[in-house]
Amino acid sequence: MTTDSPMPSPPFPSTDNAVLRLIVSNAIKAVHSGEVSVEDAILHAAVHSWYEGHIHGEDECPGCDFRGELPKGIKRG
């Protein structure tokens, strides 16, 4: 994928998402300050970015299910 390719639908937030930029900025600051290791900062940023993408997807398409054929609200396995 090139950098000018459109991002897929959730769980990926858009690259201009303010919360995504804050998550990445905070991860960089935490590493530079010595609060966390690079690995911990990457893990933290990945998890929170994934979640932000999920929220963005639900805002874009309420009622959509991006995880398979079961409708939203149905208990999975």
Secondary structure, 3 states (H helix, E strand, C coil): CCCCCCCCCCCCCCCCCHHHHHHHHHHHHHHHHCCCCHHHHHHHHHHHHHHHHHHHHHHHCCCCCCCCCCCCCCCCC
